[in-house]
Amino acid sequence: MIRLALTASLVLAGHATFAPMADAEVRFGKNVFIGGNDVSNQTFNRKKRGRYIIHKGRPKKPGCVWRKNADGSKTKVCHLQRKKQN
């Protein structure tokens, strides 16, 4: 009886330590630049993700492409060239 109660209390204590995953949403507002490129007014969340790759020189295929992930989400992959700062 004591062994059963001890096991049950350990299982319940173990579940209390795991916090639920939080959903987050990232919104780029006005005048947001990544590597000198304008990325204003874009929203990314769990199903719609973004990945920006900044190249020093000209990228082989510049621009953005939507790619599907295995979990059903999409990722916007952008190959951008770093712009000179004034």
N, C-alpha and C positions, 0 to 999 in steps of 0.2 A: 504494500500500500504506500509506503513512504517512497519507494523507488518510482512508482507511477506518478506521484505528486511532484517529485523533483524533476522528472522528465518533462511533465506538462508545463511547469513553471519556466524551465529553460527554453522550451519551444516558444512560449508566449513572450518571453523577454527578448528572444532573438528576432521576432517579428516586429517588435516595437522599435528596434534600432534602424530598420530600413525606412527611409523617407520616400514618399512617392516622388516620381519624376515631375519636374515642373516644365510646363510648356512655356516657351518664350517666343516673342515675335520681335524682330528687329526692323525698324523703319528708318530709312534714310530720309531726312527732311530736305529743306532747301539748301542749296549751295554746298553739297557734300561731294568731295573729290577724293579719289583713290589714285595715287600716282599721277596726279594732274588731270585725270579723266573724270568727267561729271557722272555721278551715279545717283543723282537726286531722285527723290520720290519713288524709291523701290522698297518693297516689303518682302522679308524672308521669314519663314517659320519652319515647322517640322517637315511639312510636305513640299515646301518650295524653298530650296536652299541656294546659296550663292557662293561662288569661288572665283576670286580675282587673282590672276597671275600677271605680275608686272615684269616686263622684260626691259633690260637696258637698251638693247638694239631693237630693230624691227622684228616682231614675231613672225614665224613661218605662215601662220594663218590668223591674221588679226581679226578681232571681233568676238562676238558672243554666240554660244551654242547651248541649247537645252539638252541635257542628257538624263536618261532614266536610270534610277538606282534599283537595286534588287528588292528593296523594301517598298517599292511603289512610289517613292518620292521622286522629285525632279531636281536637278542641280543646274544652275546657270553658270557655265564656265566661260570666263572672259579672258582672252589673251590680249593684254594692252601694252602699249609702249609707254615708258616713262616720259613725261613731258618736262621740258626745261622750265625751271622757275624763273620768274622775272626778277 
